Amino acid sequence: MSGGRTEHAGGADAGQTPLGHQMERTSQEILDAGMAVRREVLGDAHVDRAEAKKDATTEDFQNLISRYAWGTIWTRPGLDRRMRSAVTITAMVSGGYWEECAMHLRAALRNGLSRDEIKEILLQTAIYSSVPAANVAFKLAQEVFAQVDEDLAAGRPL
């Protein structure tokens, strides 16, 4: 990067917005965008469950997730959702965050990654992060894929 311009494979500034892209939006617009992306990626059922569990203890944390993870990072133009899902799966496996990993394995399918692509992500993660963690992740992927198959067969959304 030089002179405040973002360089990437598509060339200089090919659709890129500076890091402060969210500064032109109000706090409420960021939250609203975050909730919209969160619903698109994770599904209404997941978000509705999380929202229903909000209380005085967790409300600020849920808003933080919606505003910053979903409304600021996931709305950035530099990576598509498939790539963001790939990166997120890798981070969840590397950190051993299994509940979040399961959620993001399902989200990756919603974002257009195939099961074979997820398998390749887990193989890559095994080499550069941890074979034991990838072993757990493969078992988790089997469970998630089986649940997805069951849900789809029953006419439930991905």
C-alpha positions in Angstrom: 0.0 0.0 0.0 1.2 3.5 -0.8 -0.3 6.9 -0.7 -3.4 5.8 1.0 -4.4 3.5 -1.9 -5.3 -0.1 -1.5 -3.4 -2.5 -3.8 -4.7 -6.0 -4.4 -5.0 -8.6 -7.2 -7.6 -6.5 -9.0 -5.3 -3.5 -9.3 -5.2 -0.3 -7.4 -8.4 0.7 -5.7 -10.5 -1.9 -7.7 -13.7 -1.4 -5.8 -11.8 -1.0 -2.5 -12.9 1.4 0.2 -10.5 2.8 2.8 -10.3 1.3 6.2 -12.6 4.1 7.6 -15.4 3.2 5.2 -17.8 2.9 8.1 -17.1 6.4 9.2 -19.6 7.7 6.6 -22.4 5.7 8.2 -24.2 6.4 11.4 -23.9 4.1 14.3 -27.4 2.9 13.7 -26.7 2.3 10.0 -23.7 0.2 10.9 -25.8 -1.8 13.4 -28.6 -2.3 10.9 -26.2 -3.4 8.2 -24.6 -5.8 10.7 -27.9 -7.3 11.6 -28.8 -7.7 7.9 -25.5 -9.5 7.1 -25.6 -11.6 10.2 -29.1 -12.8 9.2 -28.0 -13.5 5.6 -24.9 -15.4 6.7 -26.1 -17.2 9.8 -29.8 -17.4 9.1 -32.8 -15.9 10.8 -33.3 -18.8 13.2 -29.8 -18.5 14.6 -30.0 -14.7 15.0 -33.5 -14.9 16.4 -32.3 -17.4 19.1 -29.3 -15.1 19.9 -31.6 -12.0 20.1 -34.1 -13.9 22.3 -31.4 -14.8 24.8 -30.2 -11.2 25.1 -30.5 -9.7 28.6 -28.9 -6.9 30.6 -25.7 -9.0 30.8 -25.3 -9.9 27.1 -27.0 -7.0 25.3 -23.9 -4.9 24.9 -21.9 -7.9 23.7 -24.5 -8.9 21.1 -24.6 -5.3 19.9 -20.8 -5.3 19.7 -20.8 -8.4 17.5 -23.5 -7.0 15.2 -21.9 -3.6 14.9 -18.3 -4.5 14.5 -17.9 -8.1 13.3 -20.9 -8.0 11.0 -21.6 -4.3 10.3 -18.0 -3.2 9.9 -15.8 -6.2 8.9 -18.2 -8.4 7.0 -19.6 -5.5 5.0 -16.1 -4.4 3.8 -15.7 -4.8 0.0 -12.1 -6.3 0.0 -13.2 -10.0 0.4 -16.3 -11.7 -0.7 -18.3 -13.8 1.8 -16.9 -17.1 0.6 -13.4 -15.9 1.4 -14.5 -14.4 4.7 -16.0 -17.8 5.6 -12.8 -19.6 4.7 -10.8 -17.3 6.9 -13.3 -17.5 9.7 -13.4 -21.3 9.6 -9.6 -21.4 9.8 -9.6 -19.0 12.8 -12.3 -21.0 14.6 -10.4 -24.3 14.1 -7.0 -22.7 15.1 -8.5 -21.3 18.2 -10.5 -24.4 19.1 -13.8 -22.4 19.2 -15.9 -25.4 18.3 -19.4 -24.0 18.9 -18.5 -21.0 16.7 -16.8 -23.3 14.2 -20.0 -25.4 13.8 -22.0 -22.2 13.2 -19.5 -21.0 10.6 -19.3 -24.3 8.8 -23.0 -24.0 8.2 -22.6 -20.3 7.3 -19.9 -21.2 4.8 -22.4 -23.4 2.9 -24.8 -20.5 3.0 -22.1 -18.3 1.6 -21.5 -20.7 -1.3 -18.5 -22.8 -0.3 -18.9 -26.4 -1.3 -18.3 -29.3 1.1 -15.2 -30.1 -0.9 -13.9 -26.6 -0.5 -14.5 -26.8 3.3 -12.6 -30.1 3.3 -9.7 -28.4 1.6 -9.8 -25.6 4.1 -9.6 -28.1 6.9 -6.7 -29.9 5.3 -4.8 -26.7 4.9 -5.6 -25.8 8.5 -4.3 -29.1 9.6 -0.9 -28.4 8.2 -0.5 -24.8 9.2 -2.3 -24.8 12.5 -2.9 -28.2 14.1 -3.6 -31.7 13.0 -5.5 -32.5 16.2 -7.7 -29.4 15.9 -8.4 -30.3 12.2 -9.3 -33.8 13.3 -12.0 -32.3 15.7 -13.1 -30.0 12.9 -13.6 -32.8 10.4 -15.8 -34.7 12.9 -17.7 -31.4 13.5 -18.1 -30.9 9.7 -19.5 -34.4 9.4 -22.1 -33.6 12.1 -22.9 -30.2 10.5 -23.3 -31.7 7.0 -25.6 -34.4 8.4 -27.7 -31.8 10.1 -27.8 -29.7 7.0 -28.9 -32.7 4.9 -31.6 -33.5 7.5 -32.8 -29.8 7.5 -32.9 -29.6 3.7 -34.8 -33.0 3.5 -37.4 -31.6 6.0 -37.7 -28.4 3.9 -36.0 -26.2 6.5 -33.7 -23.4 5.2 -29.9 -23.9 5.1 
